[in-house]
C-alpha cells in the first residue's frame, strides 16, 4: 500500500495527516525534498519509520552549494555518525539514498 502525502512536511496539518495515516514503525519509504529544515523534519517522523525504511533526501549535494545544502549535509552526516542512517549512495544531482536504523549501535 502506498500513501502519498504531499505538502510541507513540517506543516501541522500534514503532521496530523501522517499520524492518522500510519502508526509507529510503519513508514517503509520516506522522501524529503527539504527546504533546509531536515533536522526538524526527521524528528517529526522518526517514530513512524520502520526498521530499514528507505530514506531519500534531496539536495545533499548541489553544485555551487545552496545554503540549505550545508544544513542538510550536516544533519545527514550527524545521523550517519550516530548510526541512525545507513548510507547507500549519492545519485543524480545530489540526492542521498540510505536506510533508517531504528537500533543504532545494535
Secondary structure, DSSP 8 states (H G I E B T S, - for coil): ------S-TTSHHHHHHHHHH--TT-EEEEEE--SS-HHHHHHHHGGGEEEEEEEEETTSS-TT--HHHHHHHHHHHHHHHTTSEEEEEEETTTEEEEEE-TTTT-
